[in-house]
Amino acid sequence: MNTSCATAEGLMMLRALVPAAFFMPTGRVRRALITKLAVQGVQESEQVRTELLRVLNSRRKKQVPLEVYPANRHKAYCQMEASPADPSVLALCPKGDYCHDNAPLELEEEDLILTTEEGEQGRVPVLIIRPKTSGTVTTAPRPAVVCLHSTGNSKETMRPFMEAYASSGYVAVAIDARHHGDRGHSPHAYAEALVAAWKSGEEMPFIFDTVWDIIKLMDYLTTRLDIDPKHIGMMGISLGGMNTWFAAAADPRIAVAVALIGVQSFGWAIAEEKWHARVASIPYPFQAAADDFGREIIDTETVAAVWQRLAPGIMDQLDSPHTIPAIAPRPFLIHNGKEDPRCPVGGLESVLNKTTQVYNDMGVPSHFKFIAEEGLGHVVTPTMAKETMCWFNKFLVPEQPGMFAD
């Protein structure tokens, strides 16, 4: 059609058929569409968050007042599932440029217990490492980074990351996940808890119970005078990366997040039968379920039954295609190994497409980043540590101009 020959009558008909927004100046059209899409994204995120919080609350023990008191160090058992630490990673974290001078910061530590619910597992060990301050000097609140450990490890294994962040001016925080570290009564504690959860359905030791603890931890951290409550970030490795992902989806107070070798699609893994590596990392409840079903091997149906028992919804409405976009517009970095069988990149295609679109619709495309490191399996590398530090320095530092806007 030659629009130069269009009649006035034709233009009137066109205006009647096409929304008026398309006749606005280009800038106004874009802003209007972004606003509409952003509102839709927020509404979808709230629906996901409501369902996630419902599940988190569904198996809670009796609630008790949130209390914090000094802790004594106990024997922190390394669980059977713990992966060996790569020495090159244990000293890897580069110091950031948050500090405004070149003088090295002296650090100080706190060991605390945080009560989140009734019972032994309702007492959460907390480690805090921060720049040391004089008792006579009042300093401004600092941004904080919560560091979450991998399966079988403990908060103590996150010290290299914590000390790097604290040396860069952040307050670094770590907790023991359920049945790990000071919360594990033996090297078999986590395995036993997973099997017990399959048998009884009373607890959710895989991810969800620890996410509940993280929300309670945020209740506490946002009251501390040395922490800026609007600038609390979170990072985690493997299981800690999954805990970070779900905690960020559940709690908007987590301002910036990084998941290292932790993000996958549980539903896709079931549909494509790519669950074997993940199941092999914690085989105990799956073998118990196969025995209960009278099956000689662990099959796809058994795996799906265990996931639904341990973490209801994790294969469908709470899977990554729904919970990852719910983190928007807050900055979120996912860094996986391209050959990681526990977090297959092939299962993330729809997740990445949807999440990228949501961040674009909200007008903050740079707030979401996915890295698949070539030739890498389920390990953490110095590159990951560097990317994580850069991500926090870019988005978490209060002086950073233009936070939450491109």
C-alpha positions in Angstrom: 0.0 0.0 0.0 1.2 3.5 -0.9 0.5 5.4 2.3 1.2 8.8 0.6 -2.1 8.2 -1.4 -4.2 7.3 1.7 -7.4 9.3 2.0 -8.5 11.1 5.1 -11.4 8.6 5.3 -8.9 5.7 5.2 -6.9 7.2 7.9 -10.0 7.6 10.1 -10.8 3.9 9.6 -7.2 3.0 10.4 -7.4 5.0 13.6 -10.6 3.2 14.6 -8.9 -0.2 14.2 -5.4 0.4 15.6 -4.9 1.4 19.3 -4.4 5.0 19.9 -1.0 4.4 21.5 0.5 3.6 18.1 -0.1 7.2 17.0 1.9 8.6 19.9 5.4 9.8 19.4 7.9 6.9 19.4 9.3 7.6 22.8 5.8 7.8 24.4 4.8 4.5 22.7 7.8 2.7 24.1 7.4 4.0 27.6 3.7 3.2 27.6 4.3 -0.4 26.4 7.2 -0.9 28.8 4.9 0.3 31.7 2.1 -2.1 30.6 4.4 -5.1 30.2 6.2 -4.3 33.5 2.9 -4.2 35.3 2.0 -7.6 33.8 5.4 -9.0 34.9 5.0 -7.7 38.4 1.5 -9.3 38.6 2.9 -12.7 37.4 5.8 -12.5 39.8 3.5 -11.8 42.7 1.4 -14.9 41.8 4.5 -17.1 41.8 5.8 -15.5 45.0 2.4 -16.2 46.7 2.5 -19.8 45.7 6.1 -20.2 46.8 5.4 -18.7 50.2 2.4 -20.9 50.5 4.5 -24.0 50.0 7.2 -22.7 52.3 4.6 -22.2 55.1 2.9 -25.6 54.5 5.2 -27.7 56.7 6.4 -25.3 59.3 6.8 -26.3 62.9 5.4 -24.1 65.7 6.5 -20.5 65.2 8.6 -18.8 67.9 9.8 -15.2 68.3 12.8 -14.4 66.2 15.8 -14.3 68.6 19.5 -13.8 68.1 22.2 -14.8 70.6 25.9 -15.5 70.6 27.0 -19.0 69.5 29.7 -21.3 70.6 31.6 -23.2 67.9 30.7 -26.8 67.6 32.0 -29.7 65.5 30.8 -29.0 62.0 30.5 -32.4 60.3 31.3 -32.5 56.7 28.5 -34.5 55.1 29.1 -37.5 52.9 28.0 -35.6 49.8 30.5 -32.8 50.2 32.6 -32.1 47.1 36.3 -31.6 47.5 37.3 -27.9 47.4 39.6 -26.8 44.6 42.6 -25.1 46.2 42.7 -22.6 43.4 39.2 -21.5 44.2 39.7 -21.3 48.0 42.0 -18.3 47.5 40.5 -17.0 44.4 38.2 -14.1 45.3 39.6 -10.8 43.9 39.0 -7.8 46.2 36.5 -5.3 44.8 36.8 -1.5 44.5 34.0 -0.7 47.0 36.6 0.7 49.5 37.4 4.3 48.9 41.0 4.0 50.0 43.8 1.6 49.4 44.5 0.7 53.0 43.8 -3.0 53.8 40.8 -3.4 56.1 41.1 -5.2 59.4 38.2 -7.7 59.8 36.2 -8.9 62.7 33.8 -11.8 63.2 30.5 -12.7 64.9 29.1 -16.1 65.6 25.4 -16.1 66.3 22.4 -18.3 66.6 19.1 -17.2 64.9 15.9 -18.9 65.9 13.5 -19.4 63.0 11.0 -22.0 64.4 10.6 -24.6 67.1 13.0 -27.5 67.2 16.7 -28.3 66.8 16.7 -27.3 63.1 15.0 -24.0 63.9 18.3 -22.7 65.4 20.4 -21.3 62.5 24.1 -20.8 62.9 25.2 -17.5 61.4 28.7 -16.3 60.7 29.3 -12.6 60.0 32.6 -11.1 58.8 32.9 -7.4 58.4 35.4 -4.5 58.4 36.5 -3.8 61.9 35.4 -0.5 63.4 36.5 1.4 66.4 34.0 1.4 69.3 34.2 5.2 69.4 33.6 5.7 65.6 30.1 5.6 64.0 30.2 4.4 60.4 27.5 4.4 57.8 25.7 1.1 57.1 27.4 -1.1 54.6 26.0 -3.3 51.8 26.0 -6.9 52.7 26.5 -10.2 50.8 25.0 -13.5 52.1 27.1 -16.5 51.0 25.5 -19.9 50.8 27.4 -23.2 50.7 27.1 -26.3 48.5 25.8 -29.7 49.4 27.6 -31.4 52.3 29.7 -28.3 53.2 29.1 -25.6 55.7 29.3 -21.8 56.2 33.0 -22.2 57.1 33.7 -23.3 53.5 32.5 -19.9 52.3 35.2 -18.0 54.2 37.3 -17.2 51.1 34.4 -15.5 49.5 33.3 -13.8 52.8 36.8 -12.5 53.5 37.1 -11.1 50.0 33.8 -9.3 50.3 34.5 -8.0 53.8 38.0 -6.8 52.7 36.2 -4.9 49.9 34.0 -3.1 52.4 30.9 -5.4 52.5 29.4 -7.1 55.5 29.6 -10.8 54.7 27.1 -13.3 56.1 26.8 -17.1 55.9 24.6 -19.7 57.4 24.6 -23.5 57.6 21.9 -25.1 55.5 19.5 -27.5 57.2 21.3 -30.6 58.5 24.7 -29.2 57.5 27.6 -27.8 59.5 26.7 -27.1 63.1 23.2 -28.3 62.3 24.4 -31.8 61.3 24.7 -34.2 64.2 26.8 -36.7 62.1 28.3 -37.1 58.6 25.0 -38.8 57.6 22.7 -36.1 58.9 21.6 -34.7 55.5 21.1 -38.1 53.9 19.0 -39.3 56.9 16.9 -36.1 56.7 16.2 -36.6 53.0 15.1 -40.2 53.5 13.0 -39.2 56.6 11.3 -36.4 54.5 10.5 -38.9 51.8 9.0 -41.3 54.3 7.0 -38.8 56.4 6.5 -35.7 54.1 6.8 -33.6 57.3 9.9 -31.5 56.3 11.5 -30.1 53.1 15.3 -30.4 53.8 16.1 -30.0 50.1 16.0 -26.3 49.4 12.7 -25.1 50.8 13.3 -25.4 54.6 16.6 -23.5 54.1 14.8 -20.8 52.0 12.5 -20.3 55.0 15.5 -19.8 57.2 16.9 -17.3 54.7 13.7 -15.2 54.8 14.0 -15.1 58.6 17.7 -14.2 58.2 16.6 -11.3 56.1 14.2 -10.2 58.9 17.2 -10.0 61.1 19.8 -8.5 58.8 17.4 -5.6 57.8 17.4 -4.6 61.5 21.2 -4.4 62.0 22.6 -0.9 62.2 25.8 -1.9 60.3 23.9 -3.2 57.3 22.1 -1.1 54.6 18.7 -2.9 54.4 18.2 -1.9 50.8 21.5 -3.2 49.6 21.7 -6.9 50.7 22.9 -9.3 48.0 23.1 -13.1 48.0 25.3 -15.7 46.2 25.5 -19.4 46.4 27.3 -22.4 45.0 25.4 -25.5 43.7 22.8 -26.2 46.5 23.6 -22.7 47.7 22.9 -21.4 44.2 19.5 -23.1 44.2 18.8 -21.7 47.7 19.8 -18.2 46.3 17.5 -18.6 43.3 14.4 -19.6 45.4 15.1 -17.1 48.2 15.4 -14.2 45.7 12.1 -15.3 44.1 10.4 -15.4 47.5 11.9 -12.3 49.1 12.2 -9.0 47.2 14.5 -7.6 50.0 17.3 -9.6 48.3 18.5 -6.7 46.1 21.0 -8.5 43.9 21.6 -12.3 43.4 24.2 -14.6 41.9 23.7 -18.4 41.4 26.8 -20.4 40.6 26.3 -23.9 39.1 22.8 -24.1 40.7 20.1 -23.3 38.2 18.4 -26.0 36.2 14.9 -27.0 35.1 13.6 -29.9 37.2 10.6 -30.4 34.9 12.7 -30.5 31.8 15.0 -33.0 33.4 12.1 -35.3 34.1 10.6 -34.9 30.6 13.9 -35.5 28.8 15.2 -38.0 31.4 18.3 -35.9 32.2 17.9 -36.3 35.9 20.6 -38.9 36.6 23.5 -36.6 37.6 21.4 -34.6 40.0 19.9 -37.7 41.6 23.4 -39.2 41.9 24.5 -36.3 44.1 21.9 -37.2 46.7 20.8 -40.8 45.9 19.4 -41.8 49.3 15.7 -40.7 49.2 15.5 -41.9 45.6 16.8 -45.4 46.5 14.4 -45.4 49.5 11.5 -44.6 47.2 12.5 -47.3 44.7 12.6 -49.8 47.5 9.2 -48.6 48.8 7.8 -49.0 45.2 9.3 -52.5 44.9 11.6 -51.4 42.0 15.1 -52.7 41.4 16.3 -49.4 39.9 15.5 -45.7 40.3 13.4 -44.7 37.3 11.8 -41.4 36.1 8.5 -42.0 37.9 10.4 -42.6 41.2 12.4 -39.4 40.7 9.3 -37.3 40.0 7.6 -38.7 43.1 10.5 -37.8 45.3 10.9 -34.3 44.0 7.2 -33.7 44.5 7.4 -35.0 48.1 10.6 -33.1 49.0 9.9 -29.9 47.2 6.2 -29.6 46.1 5.8 -27.7 42.8 9.5 -27.8 41.8 8.8 -29.6 38.6 6.0 -27.3 37.5 4.6 -24.0 38.9 7.8 -23.4 41.0 10.3 -24.6 38.4 12.8 -22.2 36.9 10.6 -21.0 34.0 8.3 -19.4 36.6 10.6 -18.6 39.6 13.6 -17.1 37.7 11.5 -14.4 35.9 9.9 -13.6 39.3 13.3 -12.1 40.4 13.0 -9.3 37.9 13.8 -6.4 37.9 16.5 -7.1 40.5 19.9 -7.9 39.1 20.5 -11.7 38.8 23.5 -13.5 37.4 23.5 -17.2 36.5 26.9 -18.8 35.9 27.0 -22.5 35.0 29.4 -24.9 33.4 28.4 -25.6 29.8 29.0 -29.3 30.3 27.5 -29.6 33.8 25.3 -32.7 33.9 23.6 -31.6 37.1 22.4 -28.3 35.6 22.0 -29.1 31.9 22.2 -26.0 29.8 19.8 -27.6 27.3 17.0 -27.4 29.8 17.4 -23.6 30.3 16.5 -22.5 26.8 12.9 -21.6 27.6 13.9 -20.2 31.0 16.5 -17.9 29.5 14.2 -16.7 26.7 11.3 -15.9 29.1 13.5 -14.3 31.7 15.3 -12.2 29.1 12.0 -11.0 27.7 10.7 -10.1 31.2 13.8 -8.0 32.0 13.5 -6.3 28.6 9.8 -5.6 29.2 10.7 -4.0 32.5 13.3 -1.8 30.8 16.4 -3.3 32.6 17.9 -5.8 30.2 21.4 -5.4 31.7 20.1 -6.7 35.0 20.0 -10.3 33.8 23.0 -12.2 32.7 23.6 -15.9 31.9 27.1 -17.3 31.4 27.8 -20.9 30.4 31.5 -21.5 30.8 33.0 -23.6 28.0 34.2 -27.1 28.7 33.2 -26.9 32.3 31.3 -29.4 34.5 30.0 -29.0 38.0 32.8 -27.0 39.5 33.5 -23.4 40.6 36.3 -21.5 38.9 38.2 -18.2 39.6 36.3 -16.8 36.6 33.0 -17.3 38.4 34.4 -15.7 41.6 35.6 -12.7 39.6 32.2 -12.3 37.7 30.4 -12.5 41.0 32.5 -9.8 42.7 32.1 -7.6 39.6 28.3 -8.1 39.6 28.0 -7.0 43.3 30.3 -4.0 42.7 28.2 -2.9 39.8 24.8 -3.3 41.3 25.0 -3.5 45.1 27.2 -0.5 46.0 24.9 2.3 47.3 26.9 5.0 45.5 26.4 3.2 42.2 24.3 5.6 40.1 21.2 4.4 38.3 20.5 1.3 40.4 17.5 -0.5 38.9 17.5 1.6 35.8 19.4 1.4 32.5 
